[in-house]
């Protein structure tokens, strides 16, 4: 990964990638672990007042929740930088997904096999509600793949053309490999590296944020 000024390379291509998924699947952790700049997080403390809508299963250690988005940056090549936008996971914030996905070239959809039912809405969104290449990625909580990926594919009823991979959201190298799968899938779906070139006006705006 590289940091520093992006303006030094006039041939630099930037691309927006969305990291999506259900509540508590590790999206904020994913962005935080891989971003080469201090990530922007919009987390709020979970209180008793939010229990009816942000219910947690016993044993899950989670005290904050994303209420808008996460933002980070990753340089994966000397002339390619990814801008990462993490979605909020709670159903009450799903209407924001359309805005967060606008201008994206692809998405990485995280799944938690301990609570796989929470992944169905996210998968359904990318399959039916938006035309955006996406990859499903099982987050390895505790670093363990508890179910074979073929079984996860069958449980989620993923079509054969949707890549399925796994990563540990706490491990930058593991997240980087998953993001590369998403980038390669976008290139295969949309005709090569040129598909990653973003609107220059959007790129300029992202650089200002970064």
MOVENNOR-V323137 format. One record per run of one state. SS is the DSSP state (~ for helix, > for strand, _ for the rest). FROM is the first residue (numbers start at 1). TO is the last residue. Records with the same first field share a line. If there is no record, write none. Layout:
BEGIN
SS = FROM-TO ; FROM-TO
END
This chain:
BEGIN
_ = 1-12 ; 22-26 ; 35-39 ; 46-47 ; 51-63 ; 78-79 ; 88-90 ; 102-105 ; 112-112 ; 130-133 ; 140-140 ; 144-148 ; 157-163 ; 168-171 ; 191-192 ; 197-199 ; 210-210
> = 13-21 ; 40-45 ; 64-77 ; 80-87 ; 106-111 ; 134-139 ; 164-167
~ = 27-34 ; 48-50 ; 91-101 ; 113-129 ; 141-143 ; 149-156 ; 172-190 ; 193-196 ; 200-209
END
